[in-house]
Amino acid sequence: MARLARLALTDEEVERLTEELRAIVDAVSVVGELDLADVPPTSHPLDLVNVWDEDEPRESLPLEDVFANAPERDGDHFRVPPVGT
Amino acid sequence: MRLLERREVSSAELHAAYLDAIGERDDELHCYLRTCEEPSGGGIPIALKDVISTKGIETTAGSRILEGYTPVFDATVAARVKRAGLSILGKTNTDEFAMGSSTENSAWGPSRNPWDPSRVPGGSGGGTAAAVSAGLAPWGLGSDTGGSIKQPSALCGNVGLRPTYGTVSRYGVVAFASSLDQIGPVAKTVRDVALLYSIVAGRDPLDSTTAELREAVALPEGGSLAGVRLAVPKQVGDLDAIEPGVRAAFEAALDTARELGAEVGECDLPLSYRYGMPCYYLVAPAEASSNLARYDGVRYGRRVDGATYGEMVDRTRDEGFGPEPKRRIMLGTYALAAGYYDAFYGQAQKVRTLLIREHRDALEGVDAIVTPTSPTVAFPIGDKAADPLAMYACDLLTIPSCLAGLPGLSIPCGLSDGLPVGLQLIGSQFGENGLFRVGHALEGALGFDTVPECLR
């Protein structure tokens, strides 16, 4: 799970989280008591229909702003360590 | 505001006076993560929760992973308060990524409750609530996913509104759980809350989940509740989690409502208090695990170096996130994982449908559902910090209506052991004006003094 979540957890963290998450998963598992075969899921609480906006070009952020908070910049790119194998 | 209109005080003087007060009291209370020396407008000052992006002002959402992050644009709500002339006083403390009920999860340390500084101000928006309560801001904006505006307002003796989902833009607001997050006002009176809501609410082309208000915001007037029908969920009577002192203040407020002419009846929310919290702690972490995937040390925020790209990302996230976001990312990743999705996230989304239905039924012919806002008064710092489930239970009463997308207004309704108790009014979608009317009338009759006893 930690690999999926992209977290480099320490052994100690894994141990603590395992215990905490077991208790939390137990608590939330009560949703399984209900028979909901015929109930549709809700992903959004408002009955909104899709809104189409005109496809008009707008100005984007200037590049200097885009890179203002970048940890590492290389010209017009964000620089990261080698992706590796 | 009267003094401003009569030009007896200037905005700059007001801003400076609040900064002086912050300088005097905030070392102890820690409401603010940073303050703005220069006023940004010619009107009333305002405090903004640190999840709201403010151009040129560091915005961390209470997290180390955003340390040093200085937005290059304003969130829509920040732009709207500036356009209205409000002057940003500073950014207020919050649990990391708004995940928590006490501000103890802030990477920068907890805020303290002005009524008793050994206690929490509630959370996640404890910084804004404590600042308003202590007179370190006249009003402020918070964000609410499962109670982060209403619960701290209750614990600090303020008025707080979680608006109908979709009525206030989330553009530029650090995302926690996108189908639940809402921005809303905190102030000392219902009228101030209504006024601030009128400034920030309405459709925003930059946030496609926003909806236009069905009617203009009406500032509430009048003190009668004649013809108003309130309903108390019958399950509230059986909840042991509600402290006796909270119950007593709540019952007394219902008596006051009856004296003002309201009819107080019962409604039935059989699923909300058993399944609301479990449903929330599946939906919200699932969405959080997805939203927080963007913090990868590439484009902004903190980076911890690694030999490879993958190592850099994993280390950045491990060192950048505190324990609560990690818990929720792990829980959400689990709830969304293949093989678990149907049993957890999918099932929770269906439970949510039932909660929407049962709230709709309960509100049939009723102006508002009423409950205490929080089952307890402010608790001592450290009391629940080691027990995530105990902390999650703080939002037992605020969560169900959040899942249903309904507006909720918390007003102070009395004291228990010298600490404020909040009363929650829940209305139908887009029913804010009705909540303001009822809240304003009740507030007038209850006569709660919002200034903490130790500051009078």
Interface residues (C-beta under 8 A of the other chain):
Chain A: M1 A2 L4 A5 R6 L7 A8 L9 T10 E13 L17 E20 L21 A23 I24 V25 A27 V28 S29 V30 V31 G32 L34 L36 V39 P40 P41 T42 S43 H44 P45 L46 L48 V51 D53 L61 D65 V66 A68 N69 A70 P71 E72 F78 V80 P81 P82 V83 G84
Chain B: G68 Y69 T70 V72 F73 T164 Y165 G166 S179 P205 S208 T209 A211 L271 R274 Y275 M277 P278 C279 Y281 L282 S289 A293 D296 G297 V298 R299 Y300 G301 R302 R303 D305 G306 A307 T308 Y309 G310 E311 M312 V313 D314 R315 R317 D318 F321 K326 R327 I329 M330 L331 T333 Y334 A337 A343 F344 G346 Q347 A348 Q349 K350 V351 R352 T353 L354 I356 P388 L389 Y392 L403 A404 G405 Q429
